[in-house]
Amino acid sequence: MGDGVDMRDVGTILLVEDNINDVLLTQVALKRARLANPLQVVRDGEEAIAYLSGTEPFADRIKYPFPILLLLDLNMPKVNGFEVLDWLRLQPFRSHLPVAISTDSDSGPDVRRAYDLGADSYLIKPPNPEALLALVQRLKVFWAIEPPEYEVA
């Protein structure tokens, strides 16, 4: 990169999102917020678990590094976000990964269940790109997104 940032020193953000429009909006918002963090995207909870586990096709930790932040949609095919959270919190060395839920649901039971399963924040998906940019900028400050201090196999 031309700004002197070595991408190997910047922690990866993992986005688990099945809606291609939300993926594209998130990519644009991260770029506009000037986050240097690389973004990896998986399309469902099954892929998220494979990525976090480091199993195929995500076994190469150079290409698919363990993330410093997980942005997790709740309503996905195969394995939903609640199931990913439940699985994640039972994994040694992975249970402390910060998880920000990003969803359309503002249902009280969904919010409670997400926090009960270990979510660190619960964010309602913004209705437009400008609101999403503001949300990403708040995430940047709130999580003080930096590289991890440890390696996870």
Secondary structure as a PSIPRED ss2 file (coil, helix, strand):
# PSIPRED VFORMAT (PSIPRED V4.0)

   1 M C   1.000  0.000  0.000
   2 G C   1.000  0.000  0.000
   3 D C   1.000  0.000  0.000
   4 G C   1.000  0.000  0.000
   5 V C   1.000  0.000  0.000
   6 D C   1.000  0.000  0.000
   7 M H   0.000  1.000  0.000
   8 R H   0.000  1.000  0.000
   9 D H   0.000  1.000  0.000
  10 V C   1.000  0.000  0.000
  11 G C   1.000  0.000  0.000
  12 T C   1.000  0.000  0.000
  13 I E   0.000  0.000  1.000
  14 L E   0.000  0.000  1.000
  15 L E   0.000  0.000  1.000
  16 V E   0.000  0.000  1.000
  17 E C   1.000  0.000  0.000
  18 D C   1.000  0.000  0.000
  19 N C   1.000  0.000  0.000
  20 I H   0.000  1.000  0.000
  21 N H   0.000  1.000  0.000
  22 D H   0.000  1.000  0.000
  23 V H   0.000  1.000  0.000
  24 L H   0.000  1.000  0.000
  25 L H   0.000  1.000  0.000
  26 T H   0.000  1.000  0.000
  27 Q H   0.000  1.000  0.000
  28 V H   0.000  1.000  0.000
  29 A H   0.000  1.000  0.000
  30 L H   0.000  1.000  0.000
  31 K H   0.000  1.000  0.000
  32 R H   0.000  1.000  0.000
  33 A C   1.000  0.000  0.000
  34 R C   1.000  0.000  0.000
  35 L C   1.000  0.000  0.000
  36 A C   1.000  0.000  0.000
  37 N C   1.000  0.000  0.000
  38 P C   1.000  0.000  0.000
  39 L E   0.000  0.000  1.000
  40 Q E   0.000  0.000  1.000
  41 V E   0.000  0.000  1.000
  42 V E   0.000  0.000  1.000
  43 R C   1.000  0.000  0.000
  44 D C   1.000  0.000  0.000
  45 G H   0.000  1.000  0.000
  46 E H   0.000  1.000  0.000
  47 E H   0.000  1.000  0.000
  48 A H   0.000  1.000  0.000
  49 I H   0.000  1.000  0.000
  50 A H   0.000  1.000  0.000
  51 Y H   0.000  1.000  0.000
  52 L H   0.000  1.000  0.000
  53 S H   0.000  1.000  0.000
  54 G C   1.000  0.000  0.000
  55 T C   1.000  0.000  0.000
  56 E C   1.000  0.000  0.000
  57 P C   1.000  0.000  0.000
  58 F C   1.000  0.000  0.000
  59 A C   1.000  0.000  0.000
  60 D C   1.000  0.000  0.000
  61 R C   1.000  0.000  0.000
  62 I C   1.000  0.000  0.000
  63 K C   1.000  0.000  0.000
  64 Y C   1.000  0.000  0.000
  65 P C   1.000  0.000  0.000
  66 F C   1.000  0.000  0.000
  67 P C   1.000  0.000  0.000
  68 I C   1.000  0.000  0.000
  69 L E   0.000  0.000  1.000
  70 L E   0.000  0.000  1.000
  71 L E   0.000  0.000  1.000
  72 L E   0.000  0.000  1.000
  73 D C   1.000  0.000  0.000
  74 L C   1.000  0.000  0.000
  75 N C   1.000  0.000  0.000
  76 M C   1.000  0.000  0.000
  77 P C   1.000  0.000  0.000
  78 K C   1.000  0.000  0.000
  79 V C   1.000  0.000  0.000
  80 N C   1.000  0.000  0.000
  81 G H   0.000  1.000  0.000
  82 F H   0.000  1.000  0.000
  83 E H   0.000  1.000  0.000
  84 V H   0.000  1.000  0.000
  85 L H   0.000  1.000  0.000
  86 D H   0.000  1.000  0.000
  87 W H   0.000  1.000  0.000
  88 L H   0.000  1.000  0.000
  89 R C   1.000  0.000  0.000
  90 L C   1.000  0.000  0.000
  91 Q C   1.000  0.000  0.000
  92 P C   1.000  0.000  0.000
  93 F C   1.000  0.000  0.000
  94 R C   1.000  0.000  0.000
  95 S C   1.000  0.000  0.000
  96 H C   1.000  0.000  0.000
  97 L C   1.000  0.000  0.000
  98 P C   1.000  0.000  0.000
  99 V E   0.000  0.000  1.000
 100 A E   0.000  0.000  1.000
 101 I E   0.000  0.000  1.000
 102 S E   0.000  0.000  1.000
 103 T E   0.000  0.000  1.000
 104 D C   1.000  0.000  0.000
 105 S C   1.000  0.000  0.000
 106 D C   1.000  0.000  0.000
 107 S C   1.000  0.000  0.000
 108 G H   0.000  1.000  0.000
 109 P H   0.000  1.000  0.000
 110 D H   0.000  1.000  0.000
 111 V H   0.000  1.000  0.000
 112 R H   0.000  1.000  0.000
 113 R H   0.000  1.000  0.000
 114 A H   0.000  1.000  0.000
 115 Y H   0.000  1.000  0.000
 116 D H   0.000  1.000  0.000
 117 L C   1.000  0.000  0.000
 118 G C   1.000  0.000  0.000
 119 A C   1.000  0.000  0.000
 120 D C   1.000  0.000  0.000
 121 S E   0.000  0.000  1.000
 122 Y E   0.000  0.000  1.000
 123 L E   0.000  0.000  1.000
 124 I E   0.000  0.000  1.000
 125 K C   1.000  0.000  0.000
 126 P C   1.000  0.000  0.000
 127 P C   1.000  0.000  0.000
 128 N C   1.000  0.000  0.000
 129 P H   0.000  1.000  0.000
 130 E H   0.000  1.000  0.000
 131 A H   0.000  1.000  0.000
 132 L H   0.000  1.000  0.000
 133 L H   0.000  1.000  0.000
 134 A H   0.000  1.000  0.000
 135 L H   0.000  1.000  0.000
 136 V H   0.000  1.000  0.000
 137 Q H   0.000  1.000  0.000
 138 R H   0.000  1.000  0.000
 139 L H   0.000  1.000  0.000
 140 K H   0.000  1.000  0.000
 141 V H   0.000  1.000  0.000
 142 F H   0.000  1.000  0.000
 143 W H   0.000  1.000  0.000
 144 A C   1.000  0.000  0.000
 145 I C   1.000  0.000  0.000
 146 E C   1.000  0.000  0.000
 147 P C   1.000  0.000  0.000
 148 P C   1.000  0.000  0.000
 149 E C   1.000  0.000  0.000
 150 Y C   1.000  0.000  0.000
 151 E C   1.000  0.000  0.000
 152 V C   1.000  0.000  0.000
 153 A C   1.000  0.000  0.000
